[in-house]
Amino acid sequence: MSSGFSGGYPDYFNISGRSMSMMNNQHVNYRSGMIRKRSLVEFQQQHMRNVKPRAYGYNNHPNIISSPEVSSVSNFSSSSQQLQTERFSHSYSGKQLQQQPLVNKEVQRRMLRELERELLLDDEEGENDAVSAVTDTNYSETLQKLFNPVCKKPETRIPSTPTTSSSSSCASSSSTVCLKQLISDAAEAITDGKLEIARELTTRLNQYSYARGTPEQRVGCYIASALRARLRVKSTVEEQSSSTIELYKKDHIVSTQLLYDKSPCFKLAFMAANNLIMQTFSGSMSGPVQPEGKFNIHVVDFDVGHALQYVYLIHEIAAARRINNRNGNSNNNSNGNRIPISLKLTTFKDFGNGGVERLKVLGDGLKSLANKLGVLFSYNVLEFKLSEISKQGLLVANDDVLVVNFAFKLNKFPDESVSTENLRDALLRRVKGMSPAVVTVAEQDLNTNTASFTARVNDVFGYYTALVDSFDATIGRESVERVKIEEGLSRRIGNSVVCEGRERVERCEVFGKWRARMRMAGFDQKPVSRVTVDSLVLKVNSGTRGNPGFTVKEDLGGVSFGWLGRSLTIVSAWD
């Protein structure tokens, strides 16, 4: 039954099991517990006369009632709605899983007594009556809900066309606040071993996430699934192994390639790595001719993926030769013929994620493209053995200009936090020992390696929400490619959240940590030229139709690509 107040709270004033509207002309004497007759008009007039404005100056939480609007019963609904938005705690599935309150319990009790006296007591009964007028259980529960608001599930609207920034505006909405808080609380509960609470929070998270909703809801859905799996396998490794195996199956290989091809932040990271390689050799290619009559670039890549980067690189080399020829730098050899540029690519079958046959097919395709563009190309597939990472072991010729490329690969090598072998640093030291002309590193700007579990989960949510949000600018939400890409992201998220130790494959780090690690291995960072940054800005504007959400900037000596201020990928060069 409604209380009659505009706030819409059912049976708000329910005393001894009966609502005020049922009592009609009765009036409660709170001292004696007796009820005497009084007309409703008389009661309202007396009540309106006795309620006085009061400013509540509680230092711990000044926004509870910070203005004197509590001047009449009619103003109570607006004050209640203001109170309802305060974040004291959340009510989860009928159980009170409370966060640390913004004000202590004693202050809350004092506030409630003040509010009760203002709204319910009149001067005839005495202003100094210390007995609380509210003793009914239902009314107490209603007030409890007032201080424990539950976020409402946001309405989900799926746009028929891609949006650029509309979905990102949800970042300040109640849905995002609820998802962030639920995810963080669930991760913290798991860390503290409070598994029952974590299950309750994860169940609640399911109600706010939706695989076809906003970017926040989509990523929230993937994380909710991962948290459930984590809770199921707290003491076993079976599902962790299953999560790891998923990252090496054909479906995930396809989704990763689509991500690299369709996401401007990843696609441009490959182009930036190529630009840094070409920046290193720009002077050499227009300078003196080598005695052998050709210019040899030897790239060692520990995972060529689908070789998309080398399609771009072959085009870059061909374009550089055409520019040099137009500028009169013909670089003819002793026979008067144009000097060819030779590109040699060495990779490893262990990291091919598809076997030697697939790598051979990729090599054949690259050779065909290079022949059309006048670039000499050779291709080697080797077994990976750390002890053989040397110029001799990698068949590096004396006249080869050596390049080592780590494109979204270093994060997959375990470091000292996983085992004392520390394959990541050992590999970097081996590479440094070969004295390469340049080493390029492209990585996701994400902290999922040594961060605490709660911090890791929070960063995964923030990072992938921004990434999925950026898709709206270039890929329709219902496209088949978008679905496959997000399926791949859900597998990545699952591995980052569910797994520990060697089973956690992707161990990304923020750029500051990569810089420290590279320097400890003996590398010096190569500065990025202004020309390189400007050319990448042009490519971003061209590939995204000038969408202002995508950003390119020089960041600590590297080139960062991001969405709405969040850095997603970053590329750097070292020697």
BELSULMO-V921693 format. One line per field, one symbol per residue. phi: phi as a letter, one per 30 degrees, with the letter a starting at -180 (. if undefined). Layout:
phi: ???
//
This chain:
phi: .ddjcddicdhdccchibdddddhddbccdddidccdadddddddddddcdcdacccdddadddbcbdddcaddddddddddddddcdaccchicccdddddbdddddddddddddddcccbddcjdcdddddcbdddddddddddcbdcdddddcbcddbdccbddddddcddddeddeddddddddddedicdddddddddddddccadbcdeddddedddeddddddddcecbbddddddddedcdeeddddddddddcdeddedddddddddddddcedddccdddediaccccccbdadiciddddddddddddddddddddjddhdddciddddccccccbbddcdhljdddddddddddddddddcicdbbbbccddbedcdadddchdddcdcdbcccchbedcddcddcaddheddddddddeddhddabcbcbddbcbccddeddddddedddddddddddedbbddcdddddddddddddddeddddcbidddddbdbddeddeddddddjdcdcdcdddddddddddddddchiddddbbadbhiccccbbhicdcbbbbbbb
//
